[in-house]
Amino acid sequence: MRVFLREHSLLAASVGLVIVSYESSAVGWLAVVGLAGFLYWLFRQERAKTAFWGGFAFGFLTLGANIRWFLAARPEEWAGIGSESTAFFLKVFVWFGLAAILALGVALFSVAFVALRSRKWFDLAFIPSLWVLFEYARNWFFVFASWGDQSVLMPNWAFGALGYAFIGTPLAFLSRAVGLYGLSFVGAALAALASFAYLRYRFGERKAALWGAALLGGALALLFAVSFALKSAPLTRGPPIRVGLLQTEFAPPAFYTRSLAAMVAEDARSGKLAEPLDLAVFPEGSQLFVYAYTGLEREVLDRLFGGNGGALITSAARVADGGRFNQILYRDSNGATLAAQDKYFLIPTGEFMPWLLQWLLQGLGRQEDLRRFESLRAVTRGAAPEQTVALGGYRVGSVSCSGIISPEMYRGLVAGGANVLVNAASQGIFRGSPFFLSQAEIYARFQAVSLARPFLQSSQGGFAYIIGASGALIAKPASLESAVLYGSVEPVSTVTPFARFGHAPILLLSSAVVAAVLGLRMKIRFRT
């Protein structure tokens, strides 16, 4: 046992560092340090079996910690699950199963690492590429594990991606060139350099270790310089727009138009609403300003927009063709509907039941729970992804709630001309997890900085916030109490390289590098 603990203490310490890195963007860089420790542990392994199970343990513990907010859900309250014990079993089953699916990507990376590594400098050429490909692959593992009738074939679930570690650092602006997986490549390359330099040191090769340390320092200096250049590149900005974002509590009492009217009147008296708005955003599920405006609604809008016109984004529900759709509704202050788009990216277990869970509930004899879920929660996917909408002199790209984690959906909106990004969220089902709210904020900051767009969120059960095109948090309420958040942002029209090309360049480069290394290894083995 003592030998086992000594051999694997570094693996345990690496797990701890990665888990701590998730707690705040300020310490996100610890994930790179943790990965360096894990790679050093892998360098020392001789057997593929040990590498597989060590990688699986590393992945399960770190990625399980990253999605632990699943355990804060209470499906007996909102999903129609009639038994608390069944609800508890289901959420633990979902968390455990998805953590294992994600961990499989790390385990397979570990086996490939041991098979291809030579413990020479050449290894540094393929380790980052290998990491990125398996990080991308586990995204797809999650897609298929949670597949159901309303799923979309898009790699939207980037849970625990190493690239998020840089959002609180000056290197975040590299994402404008290479995106999330490009940042993961950078993180894996730095971790590989550090672990390899330490490996040479432990082998007694002090000169090689110094070279490794020098390369690491030089790489960091170069990366900081490139990131600074990307940050400093001028952006084409439009005139500022005044915005108001509604944040409501998830718990009773219910939030009605009368509640909003009282809040807005108080904001006007206190000076918080000092200038008329150009845009107001309401959370998913709010159902505010959906129908012909009442007298009270017009009174609220007159206070918000000052009678000068303006636009609002709200959420509506519609039933058509035997399905229930969640809809993003764009309206002007006079009541005209500017655009209506059905939600395209739905969340499994929240808006549809994955096939795997359907079979499980049927096997447990809980058909009634499935029927209640269909009645209370089931939503039909829209026919196409959300599109940008012109609101005066700027274009808005808006998605609902779960879309905040998807780099591809927001990238598509920017490619389609969006100057401002919006998320209308309903996050109350995870209200027991402050960790979820902090992770969602990191996702939002990545969208803003990588695409060079201001990001606005209104939320039910979570925080509203205004994030600038640099990824900096401009405004956020002090608590989760109901409030309207006011501020201004400048629409941006500059298209970043990541917005234009996506992740295709880094994925193609990584594939080519791994294929070349694999071919070389096979050629050497064939000759011997």
N, C-alpha and C positions, 0 to 999 in steps of 0.2 A: 504493500500500500504506500509506504514512504517513497519508493522508487516511482510509482505511478504518479503521486502528487508532485514530485520534483519534475518529472518529465512533462507534466501537463499544467503546471502552475502558470506558465506564460500564456497558455491558451485561455485559462480562466481569467487572468488579468486583462487580456485583450477583449474578452467578452464584456467585462465590466466597463472598460473604457468606451466601447461602442455604445453600450446602454446609457451611460452618463451623457454621451454626446447628443442623444435625442432630446434631452431635457430643455435645452435652450440653444438658439442659434449662436449665442456667444461662446459656447463650448463645443460647437459642432465639429470643429477641427480635430477633436479628440478621436473621432471615428477613423481618421487617417492614421493616427498613432496606434489605435487598436488594430487596424488592418495590418500595419507593419509588424506588430507582434505575432499576429496570426500567420502571416507569410513566413516569418522566421521559423515558427513552429513547423510549418509545412516543409520548409527547406530541409529540416532535420529528419523528416519521416522517410522510411525506406519502403514501407508496405502501402499499397493502394487501399487496402481495407482499413487500416488505421487512419489514413488521410480522409477516406470517405466518412467515417463515423465522427472523426474530429471536426470535419467541415460541417457535417449535419448538426452536431451539437452547437458549434459556433453560430450557424445560421438560425437554428431553431430558437436559441436563447436571445440572440440580438433582434431578429426580425419578429419573434413572438413579442418581445418588449415593445417593438415599434408599433404593433397593431393591438396592444393590450386594451386600447379604448373600446374594442369590440365587447369586452367583458363588462363595460359600464352600461350597455344597453339593457333595457327591461322590456323585452318583447311581450310580456304578459300585459303591459299597459297600453301598447299601441299597435300590436300586430295580431291580436286576436288569439294568442296562445292561452288556452283556458287554465292551465296548471302552472304554478310557479316552479315546480320541480322540472316539468318538461321544458319550460322557458330557460331555466338555468342550464339544463343539460344541452339544449340546442346551442346556446351562445358559447358554452365551453367547447362543444364539439366543433363549431364553426371556427373559433379561435385556434384550437389545437390543430385542426385539419389544415387550415390555411397557413399557419406557421410552419407546419411540416412540408407543405407544398413549396413554400418559398425557400425553406432550408434545403430542399432537394437541389435547387440551383447552386447553392454554395458547396454542397457535397460533391456534385458533379464537377464543379470547377476544381475542387481539391484533387480529385482523381486525375483529371487532365493535367493539372499542375505537376503532380508527381511523375506522370508518364512522360512529360515533355521537358522538364527542367534538366539542366546539366550542372547546376551550381557554378556556372561561369557567367561572365559578363553578358554573354549572349542572351541569358534568361530575361534580362531587363527589356529586351525587344518585344517579348510576347506576353509577359505577365499582365500589363494593363489591358491589352487587347482581349485576352482570355477572360479577365474579370468583367469587362464591359459586355461581352457576348453572353455570358451566363447571367449577368444582372438583367439584361434585356430578355433573356429566355425565361427567367423566373416570373417576369411580368406576364408572359403568355401562359405559363403554368397556372397563374392565378385566374386569368381569363377563362381557361377551360375548366378549372376546378369549380368555378362559380357559374358555369354556363346554365342558361335557362331560356325560356321562350322569348324573353325581351332583351337578351344580351346583344352587344355589338362587337364585331370583330375588329377591335382596336386595342392597342397596347396602352391602356389608360392607367393601369394600376402599378405605379412606380414606388410601391412601399419600400422604405429603407434604402433607397438609392443613395450611393455614396456621394453623389453630386450635391445633395442637399446640405452636406457638411460645410460647404463653402458659402452659404447664403449670408452668414454673419461675418464674413471676412472680406478683405479687399479683393480677393480673387473671384468674387461672385460675378464680376463683369466679364470674365472669360465666357460665361454662358451665352453672351450675345453672339459669340462666334461659333461655339460648339454645343450649346444646349446642355441638358441634364446629363446625358451619357458621356458627353465630352468632359464635363466636370468630373464625372466618375473615373474617366480615363486618367485625368490629371491626378486625382487622389490616389488611384492605384499605382501610378508611376512613381509618385513620391514615396508611397509606402514600400514599394519594391526596392527603390534605391536605398532607403533607410535600413530595411531588413537585410539587404545584400551586403551593405557596408558593415553591419554588425556581424554578419556571418563570417566575412573575411577576417574581422578582428578576432572572433572566437577561434578561428583556424590559425591564428598567429601571424596572419599576413597584414601587418600594421600599415605597410605602404599602400596596399590595395584598399584597406579600410579608409585611409586618409583620402585616397582618390575618390572613393565613394562618397565620403562626407563633402568633399569639394564639389563633386558633381551635384549633390543634393542642394548645396548652397547656391551654386550657379543656376540650377534649374529654378529654384524659388525666386532668385533675383530676376531672371528672364520672365517668369510668369507674372510677377508683380508689375514689371514694366509693360508687358502686353496688356494686362488687365487695366492698368492706369490709362494706357492709350485708348482702349475701348471705352472707358468711362469718360475720357476727355473729348471723344469724338463728338462734334456738334450734332444736335438733334433738331429737326425741323418741327417747331412747335406752333400751335394755333393759339388764338386768344383764350385766356382763362375762362373756365365755366364754373359757376357756383353750383354745388351739389348738396343734397340732403339725403341721408341714408337712415332708414328706420331700423332700429334694433328693438325687438320685443322679447319679453320673457316667455319661456315655454309653458311654465306652470300657470294655473289659474291665478287671478281672474282673467277671463278672456279679453283680448284686445280688440276693441271696436273703433269705428270711426270717431265716436264721441271721445274715446280715450286720446286719440291722435289730435282731435280738435283742442282739447284742454292742454296737451303738451305744446302744441304749436303756438297757442295763444300765450302761454307762459314764456316760451322762448322769445316771442316778439316783444313782450313786456321787459324781459331781462336783458335784451340786446343780443342774445345768442343768434337770433334770426335777424341780423342787421341789414342784409341786402337780399333782394329777390333772387330766387334760385333759377337756374337754367334746366336742372335735371333733378328729379327725385326718384329714389329707388326703394322699393318695398320688398320684403322677404318672400321667399317661396312659401305658398300656403296662406299668405295674409288675406287674399281675396278683397283687398281694398281697391276702390275706384274701378271696379270691373264692369259695372253696368252703367246705365244712364245716371249721371251725377245727381245726387240729391242736393237740397239746399245746404245741408251741413257740409257735404263734400265740397261744394263750390266755395263755401266760406273758408275751408281749410286750404284749398288750392289758391284762393285769392291771397291768403296770408303767405303761402310758400312762394308763389310766383309773382306777387305784387301786381297782378293784372296785366303783366307784360308778355304773357305767353311763356311757354316752356313745355317740357315733356316729362312724362313719368314712365317708369318701368315697374310693372306689378305682376302678380301671379294669379292665374285663373285656372279653374278646372272645367273641362268640358267632356260631355259624353257623346260619342258618335260611333256608328258602325259597330255597336256592341262593345266598345272599349271606353275606358276612362283615361283621359289625357291630362297631364299637367302642362300648362301653357304659360309662356312668357308673353306678356301683353304690353305693347308700346302704345301709349295714348298721349294726346296733347291736353293742355289745360282746359280746352273747350269741350272735351269729351269725344273727339274724333279718334278712331283707332288707326294708328299709323302702321302697325304690323302685329302679327300674332304667330308665334312659333311654338310647336309642340316640343316638349323635352325629349331629347334623343338619347342621352346617356343616363340610364337608370341604375340605381344601386341594388345589387342582389341582397335579398332578405329585407330590404327596406321598401322596395317598390315592385319586386317580383320575387318569386320563390325559385331558387336554383333547383335543377332537376335532382341533384344529389339529396338535398333536404326534403324534396317532395317524396322521394323513394323512402327516405328514413322515416318520415312521419307516417307514411302509409304502412310501413313495416311495424311501427309501434301502435298501429290502430288509432292514430290521431287524425283521421280524415276530417273531423269536425273543425280542428284547428286550421287545416288547409282551407276549408270553406270560409271560415271567419276571416282569414288573411285575405283571401280573394275579395271578400266583401269590403273590408276596411282599408286595405293598403295597395292592392294590385293596381298597377298603372300600365298603360299600353305605350310602347315606344313610338316616338314620332317617326315619320317617313324619311326624314333627312336631318343631318346635323344643323344646328342653329347657324343663321347667317347674320351678317352685319346689317345694321339699320341706320339710315341717314337721319340725323336729328339736327336740322339747321346746317351749320358749317362744319360739323364733325360726324363721324360714324362710330357707333357703339357696337361692341361684340359682347353679348351676354349669354351665359349659361346658368343652369340652376344647380346649386348645391354640390353634388358629387363631381361635377366637371372641374372643380378647383384642383383636383389632383392630376388632371390630364394635361401634360405639356402639348400633346398633339391637337386637342380641341381648340385651345386658345391660340396656338400657332396658326391653325387654319383660319381663325377669325382675323388675325393680323394680316395674314397673306391675302385675305379678302377685303382688306382696307380699313379694319377697325383702328381708330385712334385712341379709344378708351375701352378698357376691359371691365366687365361687371360680373359679379357672382351674386345671385339672389338665393340665399341659403336658408335651409331649415335644418338646424343642427341640434335640436332639442332632444332627440332620442339618445344622444351621447352627452347629455348635460351633466352626468355624473363624472365626467372625465376632463379635467382641465388640460390634461396632456393632449387630448384630441384637439382642443381649441388652439393650443400652441403649435401643433403640427400643421393644422390647417392654415395658420398664419404664415408658416415657413413656405408652404406650397404657394400661397398667394404672392409672397415676396419673390419667389423664383419666377412666377409668371411675369411679374412687373419688370424685374431687372433683365431677364433673358430676352424679352420682347420689346423692351424700352417703351413701355406703356404704363400710364397711371392705372391703378387697379382699385375698384370700388366694391365693397361688399356690404349688403344689408343682410340681416340675419334674424331668424326666430330661434331663440335658445342658444345663440352664440354671439360673438362680437361683430359689430359693424366696424369697418375701418377704411381709411383712405391711405393708399400706398402710392408713393411717387414713382416715376419712371426709373429712378435709380434703385428701387427696391426698399427705400427708407420708409418707415412708418410715419405718416404725417399726422394722423389723428385717429384716436380710438377711445371709446368711453372707458371710464375708470372702473365700471362694474358691469354686470350683466342685466341690470335693471333697464326697463324700457326707456328709450331715449331716441332723439333725432340727432344725428351727427352731421355737422355742417363743415364745409370747407370748400376749397377750390383746387382745380387741377388744370393743367395745360394739355390739350390733346396733342399727340405726337404722330407724325406721318412717316418718319424715317423707318425703313425696314431693315432690321438687323440680319446678318448672315444666317443666324439660326432660324429666324422667321422665314427667310426665303428658301433655305435648303433643308431645314429640319435635321433629323439625326442620321439621315442617309450617309453623309460623308464619313462620320466617325464609325458607323457600323460596317460600312464597306471596307474602310481601312483596316479595322480590327479583324474582319473576316479574312482579308488578304494576308495579313501578317500571320495569323494562326494557321491558315492553309499552307503558307510557305514554310513555316516551322515544322508542321506536321509532315509535309513532303520531304523536307531535309532529314528529319528523324527516320522516316521510312527508308529513304535512300541509304542512309548510313547503316541501318540494320540489315538491309538487303545485301550490302557489300560484305558485312561481317558474318 
